[in-house]
């Protein structure tokens, strides 16, 4: 199957070979890249910064012997964009990339962007446009899917790609249905379950493209959106490669050259896997903001068993924002007990800011495998002195704790909730002095995991959900610290139950890429 990544970025030269091996290991034949800057990514790059970025993209493409195609990065606010585009076309760019300089930074006007699109239409070049639907206001020069839809109607002969499908892709549904020359790519967001199926229902597979947003995201976590989706083989082939060959005019000769270049790369050694038989990051029942595809515990257990999971430490989805968390804990523990299957291990949701946390903890100890706390969702700092008694009480009771420092994607968090970004220093400072217990940290990004593991505590483990989602993070962490203090975490039902386990295998054992 032909696989073409339509949206990635140029890494530092020291990472070029790693980038190419990652492509090869995940079965990617060609990748279309853009550079957003050589020294940082300024929001409104000047002409010299644009020139340097495009020269970097062109150089990377030449280095790879045909495995990388590149887009001309333009800032419509610069008067000399026509000259830069002409130069890039002469040097072989396959399209145009527009990022977050589409509006005038002072007035917010979009008037300087349509001339770029008009020229692209004349040249027959596709245009990839960053689109985002943030919970917070857009960045000064940023646009969303409705602006791209309007441009699609204004320039019907132009192929536009709404990058990230807006990231909060649910808010893109309905906007592009009647604009056939506007496509979407699926990259940049978390590997959420249901995204690809919804976009196919909305647009058809021919208007949905695979992209990774590497190195910001991993190739595999974005591939998992397609490979694990409930779609036909023909739809998968369309999204992974066929549509891209039409959009970027990729020939069989292009693909043959790319595959020949890939064959010369050295093999990637296998890496040790974390324990794939326990899941430490999942929720039973519906979430407050998302329904579960497996709301019945018996169905969840059956799915876990099918994946080879012998134990899964699960929290109650309905408990996250419940007034009476103790009642939700009782419901979960009772339902698990009624199953008579020890696969599910219930975790009691605890709130150290609550007046009755001692009573809730005492009850939870009788029926639950441990407790889970949410400094991220519930907006409290685990380092604060007023919570020391809580952590000491859990340790004295030998009551293990799962600490959630991130859930879903903060940029598109549910409006009306007030999660607070958990800084890496909070987690590391807490772990440096926390009483001895058993801790699993959920949702930690690579810098948090790296700093936490460096402390050398045998009673602390980290789930891999964010490590599989960023290029190289899991392999690099295992190379530095081994796999013993890393655990599987699926982040179900936000992600497909299979995604993180499959990604870990694809990353650590490349020849397992074909197995789900």
C-alpha positions in Angstrom: 0.0 0.0 0.0 1.3 3.5 -0.9 1.6 5.8 2.1 2.2 9.5 1.7 2.4 11.9 4.6 1.2 15.3 3.4 2.0 17.3 6.4 5.3 17.3 8.3 8.1 19.7 9.2 11.8 19.8 8.6 13.8 18.6 11.6 17.2 19.8 12.6 19.9 18.4 10.2 21.1 16.1 13.0 17.7 14.4 13.0 17.4 13.9 9.3 18.4 10.2 9.2 16.3 9.4 12.3 13.3 11.1 10.5 13.9 9.0 7.4 14.2 5.7 9.4 11.0 6.5 11.2 9.3 7.0 7.9 10.6 3.7 6.7 9.7 1.8 9.8 6.1 3.0 9.6 5.8 2.2 5.9 5.7 5.8 4.6 6.9 6.1 1.1 6.9 9.9 0.7 6.5 12.8 3.0 5.6 16.4 2.1 7.3 18.9 4.4 7.5 22.6 5.0 9.9 24.5 7.2 8.4 27.2 9.4 11.8 28.7 10.4 15.4 27.7 10.9 15.8 29.5 14.3 12.4 29.2 15.9 9.0 29.6 14.3 8.1 33.3 14.3 4.4 34.0 13.8 5.1 36.7 11.2 8.4 35.8 9.6 10.2 38.5 7.5 11.5 37.9 4.0 14.9 36.7 5.2 13.4 34.1 7.6 11.0 32.9 4.9 14.0 32.5 2.4 16.0 30.6 5.0 13.1 28.3 5.8 12.5 27.4 2.2 16.1 26.8 1.5 16.2 24.4 4.4 13.2 22.5 3.1 14.7 22.3 -0.4 18.1 21.1 1.1 16.3 18.4 3.1 14.5 17.2 0.0 17.7 17.0 -2.0 19.5 15.1 0.9 16.8 12.3 0.9 17.2 11.2 -2.7 13.5 11.6 -3.4 11.8 10.6 -0.2 10.9 14.2 0.7 8.8 16.7 -1.3 8.5 20.3 -0.1 6.1 23.2 0.0 7.0 26.9 -0.4 6.3 28.6 2.9 4.9 32.2 2.4 3.9 35.1 4.6 1.2 37.0 2.7 2.0 40.1 4.7 5.5 40.4 3.0 5.4 42.4 -0.1 7.9 40.2 -1.9 6.0 36.9 -1.6 5.5 36.7 -5.4 9.2 36.7 -6.0 9.8 34.1 -3.3 7.0 31.9 -4.8 8.6 32.2 -8.2 12.0 31.2 -6.9 10.5 28.1 -5.0 8.5 27.0 -8.1 11.7 27.1 -10.1 13.4 25.0 -7.5 10.8 22.3 -7.5 8.3 22.9 -4.7 5.1 20.9 -4.9 2.7 23.4 -3.4 2.4 26.3 -0.9 2.2 26.3 2.9 0.4 29.1 4.8 0.7 29.1 8.6 -0.4 31.8 11.0 0.4 35.0 9.2 -2.8 35.2 7.2 -4.3 38.2 9.0 -2.8 41.6 9.3 -1.3 41.6 12.9 -2.7 45.0 13.6 -6.1 45.2 11.8 -6.9 41.5 11.5 -7.7 42.0 7.8 -7.4 39.0 5.5 -7.1 41.1 2.4 -3.5 40.1 1.6 -4.1 36.3 1.5 -6.5 36.0 -1.5 -3.8 37.3 -3.9 -1.6 34.4 -2.9 -4.4 31.9 -3.4 -5.2 33.5 -6.8 -1.6 33.0 -7.9 -1.6 29.4 -6.7 -4.7 28.7 -8.7 -3.1 30.1 -11.8 0.0 27.9 -11.2 -2.0 24.8 -10.4 -0.4 24.5 -6.9 -2.2 23.0 -3.9 -2.2 25.1 -0.8 -2.0 23.6 2.7 -3.4 26.1 5.3 -3.1 25.7 9.0 -6.6 25.8 10.6 -7.4 25.7 14.2 -10.5 25.7 16.4 -9.1 26.6 19.8 -11.1 27.0 23.0 -9.1 30.2 23.6 -9.0 33.0 21.0 -7.1 32.3 17.8 -3.6 33.6 17.4 -3.4 37.0 15.7 -2.8 35.7 12.2 -4.5 32.3 12.5 -7.6 31.2 10.6 -10.2 28.5 11.1 -12.1 26.2 8.7 -14.8 28.7 7.8 -12.3 31.1 6.3 -10.8 28.3 4.2 -14.3 27.3 3.0 -14.9 30.8 1.9 -11.7 30.9 -0.1 -12.6 27.5 -1.6 -15.8 29.1 -3.0 -13.9 32.1 -4.2 -11.3 30.0 -6.0 -13.1 26.9 -7.3 -10.1 25.8 -9.4 -7.7 25.7 -6.5 -7.1 22.7 -4.2 -7.0 23.8 -0.6 -6.2 21.6 2.3 -7.5 22.6 5.7 -4.7 21.3 7.9 -5.6 19.4 11.1 -9.3 19.5 10.0 -9.3 22.4 12.5 -7.8 20.2 15.2 -11.1 20.3 17.1 -12.5 18.4 14.1 -16.0 18.1 15.5 -16.4 21.8 14.9 -15.4 21.4 11.3 -18.3 19.1 10.5 -20.8 20.6 8.2 -18.6 23.5 7.0 -16.9 22.0 4.0 -19.7 19.6 2.8 -20.5 21.7 -0.3 -16.9 23.0 -1.1 -15.5 20.0 -3.1 -12.1 21.6 -3.8 -11.3 21.9 0.0 -9.8 18.8 1.6 -8.6 18.1 5.1 -5.6 16.4 6.7 -5.9 14.5 9.9 -2.7 15.5 11.6 -1.7 17.4 14.7 -4.3 16.4 17.3 -4.3 13.5 19.6 -5.2 10.1 18.1 -8.9 10.4 19.0 -11.2 7.6 18.3 -13.9 8.3 15.6 -12.2 11.2 13.9 -11.5 9.5 10.5 -14.9 7.8 10.4 -16.7 11.1 11.0 -14.7 13.0 8.3 -15.3 10.2 5.7 -19.0 10.3 6.4 -18.8 14.1 6.0 -16.5 14.5 3.0 -15.8 11.1 1.5 -12.4 9.4 1.7 -11.0 11.2 -1.4 -11.1 14.5 0.6 -9.3 13.2 3.7 -5.5 13.0 3.7 -3.0 11.4 6.1 -0.5 13.7 7.7 1.6 13.3 10.8 2.7 16.9 11.8 6.1 15.3 12.6 8.2 16.0 14.6 5.5 17.5 16.8 3.5 14.3 16.6 4.7 10.8 15.8 4.1 9.2 12.5 2.5 6.2 14.1 0.0 7.9 16.4 -1.5 9.7 13.4 -1.3 6.6 11.2 -3.3 4.8 14.0 -6.2 7.2 13.3 -6.5 5.6 9.9 -5.2 2.0 10.4 -7.4 1.4 13.4 -10.5 3.2 12.0 -13.7 1.3 11.1 -13.3 1.9 7.4 -12.9 -0.2 4.3 -9.6 -1.1 2.8 -10.4 1.1 -0.2 -11.0 4.1 2.0 -7.8 3.4 3.9 -5.8 3.3 0.7 -7.4 6.5 -0.5 -6.6 8.4 2.7 -3.1 7.0 3.1 -1.9 7.6 -0.4 -4.1 7.7 -3.4 -5.6 11.1 -2.7 -2.2 12.6 -2.1 -0.8 11.3 -5.4 -3.5 13.3 -7.2 -3.2 16.5 -5.1 0.6 16.7 -5.3 0.9 15.1 -8.8 3.1 12.3 -7.5 4.1 9.8 -10.2 5.1 6.2 -10.2 8.6 7.4 -10.9 8.5 9.6 -7.8 7.4 6.6 -5.7 10.0 4.3 -7.2 12.8 6.7 -6.4 11.6 7.1 -2.9 11.4 3.4 -2.3 14.8 2.8 -3.7 16.3 5.5 -1.4 14.5 3.9 1.6 16.0 0.5 0.9 19.5 1.8 1.5 18.8 2.7 5.2 20.1 0.5 8.0 17.7 -1.6 10.0 16.3 -0.2 13.2 17.1 -2.4 16.2 14.2 -3.5 18.3 13.7 -1.9 21.7 12.3 -3.4 24.9 8.6 -3.0 25.4 6.9 -1.9 28.6 4.5 -4.4 30.0 1.6 -4.7 27.5 -0.6 -6.8 29.7 -1.7 -4.0 32.1 -3.5 -0.8 31.2 -3.1 2.1 33.7 -5.1 4.9 32.0 -8.7 4.2 31.1 -12.2 5.1 32.2 -15.3 3.0 32.7 -18.6 4.4 31.5 -19.3 7.6 29.7 -17.1 10.7 30.2 -18.8 13.9 31.1 -17.9 15.2 27.7 -17.7 12.1 25.6 -19.7 8.8 25.3 -17.9 5.6 25.6 -18.1 3.1 22.7 -18.1 0.3 25.4 -20.3 1.7 28.2 -21.1 -1.8 29.6 -18.3 -3.2 31.8 -18.7 -6.7 30.4 -18.0 -5.5 26.9 -15.0 -3.5 28.1 -13.6 -6.5 29.8 -14.1 -8.6 26.7 -12.3 -6.1 24.5 -9.4 -5.9 27.0 -9.1 -9.7 27.1 -9.0 -9.8 23.3 -6.1 -7.4 23.4 -4.2 -9.5 25.9 -4.8 -7.2 28.8 -5.0 -9.2 32.0 -5.5 -6.2 34.4 -6.8 -2.7 33.7 -6.9 0.0 36.4 -9.9 2.0 35.6 -11.5 5.1 37.0 -15.2 6.1 36.7 -15.9 8.4 33.8 -19.0 9.9 35.4 -17.0 10.6 38.6 -14.8 13.3 37.1 -17.1 16.2 37.8 -19.5 14.5 40.1 -20.7 16.4 43.2 -20.8 13.1 45.1 -17.6 11.3 44.1 -17.9 8.7 46.8 -21.3 7.6 45.4 -19.7 7.2 41.9 -16.8 5.2 43.4 -19.4 2.9 45.1 -21.2 2.4 41.8 -18.0 1.5 39.9 -16.7 -0.8 42.7 -20.1 -2.6 42.9 -20.4 -3.0 39.2 -16.9 -4.5 38.9 -17.5 -6.8 41.8 -20.7 -8.0 40.2 -18.8 -9.0 37.1 -16.8 -11.6 39.0 -13.8 -10.9 36.8 -10.5 -9.5 38.2 -9.5 -7.9 34.9 -10.9 -4.5 35.9 -9.4 -3.0 39.0 -11.5 0.0 40.1 -9.8 3.2 41.1 -11.6 5.6 43.5 -11.7 9.2 42.3 -10.4 11.4 45.2 -10.4 15.1 45.7 -7.9 16.4 48.2 -9.6 19.8 48.2 -12.8 18.3 49.5 -13.6 18.5 53.2 -14.5 14.9 53.4 -11.5 13.4 51.7 -10.6 11.3 54.8 -14.0 9.7 54.8 -13.9 9.1 51.1 -10.4 7.6 51.3 -11.4 5.3 54.2 -14.4 3.9 52.2 -12.4 3.6 49.0 -9.7 1.4 50.8 -12.3 -1.3 51.3 -13.4 -1.7 47.7 -10.9 -0.2 45.3 -7.4 -1.1 44.0 -6.2 2.4 44.5 -7.1 6.1 44.1 -6.9 8.6 41.3 -6.4 12.3 41.6 -6.7 15.0 38.9 -4.6 18.1 39.6 -5.0 18.9 35.9 -8.8 18.7 35.7 -9.6 19.9 39.2 -7.2 22.8 39.2 -4.9 22.2 42.2 -1.1 22.0 42.6 0.1 18.7 44.1 3.1 20.5 45.7 1.1 22.7 48.0 1.6 22.1 51.7 -2.1 21.7 52.4 -2.2 18.4 50.5 0.7 16.8 52.4 -1.7 15.1 54.9 -3.6 13.6 52.0 -0.6 12.0 50.4 0.8 10.9 53.8 -2.5 9.2 54.6 -2.5 7.3 51.3 1.0 6.2 51.9 0.4 5.2 55.5 -2.6 3.1 54.2 -0.4 1.6 51.4 -3.1 2.9 49.1 -1.6 3.3 45.6 -2.2 6.5 43.7 -2.7 7.3 40.0 -2.0 11.0 39.4 -3.5 12.5 36.2 -1.5 15.5 35.0 -3.1 15.7 31.5 -6.2 14.5 29.8 -7.1 15.0 26.1 -5.8 18.2 24.6 -5.7 21.5 26.6 -6.0 23.6 23.4 -9.4 22.2 22.7 -10.6 21.5 26.2 -14.3 21.5 26.9 -15.6 25.0 27.2 -16.9 25.7 30.7 -14.4 23.5 32.4 -11.3 24.9 34.1 -8.4 22.5 33.8 -5.0 24.0 34.6 -1.9 23.1 32.7 0.3 21.0 35.0 3.8 22.3 34.7 6.6 19.7 34.6 8.2 21.3 37.7 5.0 20.5 39.7 5.2 16.8 39.0 9.0 16.6 39.5 9.0 18.7 42.7 6.2 16.6 44.2 8.0 13.3 43.4 11.2 14.6 44.9 9.7 14.7 48.4 6.5 12.6 48.2 6.1 9.8 50.8 7.0 6.3 49.7 4.0 4.7 48.1 3.1 3.3 44.6 2.5 6.1 42.0 1.5 6.0 38.4 1.7 9.3 36.6 -0.8 9.6 33.7 -0.5 11.8 30.7 3.0 13.2 31.4 4.8 14.7 28.4 8.4 13.5 27.6 10.2 16.2 29.6 8.1 15.3 32.7 8.8 11.7 32.3 12.5 12.2 31.7 12.9 14.4 34.8 10.7 12.1 36.9 12.6 9.0 36.0 15.9 10.7 36.6 14.9 10.9 40.3 15.5 7.2 40.4 12.4 6.3 42.5 11.4 2.7 42.3 7.9 3.5 43.4 7.0 5.8 40.5 5.9 4.8 37.0 4.7 6.7 34.0 2.2 5.8 31.4 3.3 6.0 27.8 0.3 7.8 26.2 2.2 11.0 25.5 5.4 9.2 24.6 3.9 7.3 21.7 2.4 10.5 20.4 5.7 12.4 19.8 8.4 11.3 17.4 11.2 9.4 19.0 10.0 10.0 22.6 9.3 6.4 23.6 12.4 4.8 22.1 14.6 7.6 23.5 13.1 7.2 27.0 13.6 3.4 26.9 17.2 3.9 25.7 17.9 6.2 28.7 16.0 4.5 31.5 14.8 1.1 30.3 11.2 0.0 30.1 10.6 -1.2 33.6 9.1 2.0 35.0 6.9 2.7 31.9 3.4 1.3 31.7 0.8 1.0 29.1 -2.0 3.6 29.3 -4.7 3.6 26.6 -6.5 6.9 27.5 -9.7 5.1 26.6 -12.4 6.1 25.6 -10.8 9.3 24.3 -8.5 7.1 22.2 -9.3 3.8 20.6 -8.5 1.1 23.2 -5.9 -0.4 20.7 -4.0 2.8 19.7 -1.3 3.2 22.3 -0.5 -0.5 22.6 -0.3 -0.8 18.8 1.9 2.3 18.5 4.3 1.1 21.2 4.8 -2.1 19.2 5.2 -0.3 15.9 7.8 2.0 17.5 9.7 -0.6 19.5 9.4 -3.5 17.1 9.0 -2.1 13.6 8.3 -5.5 12.0 5.1 -5.6 14.0 3.7 -2.7 12.1 1.1 -4.8 10.3 -0.4 -6.2 13.4 -3.2 -4.4 15.3 
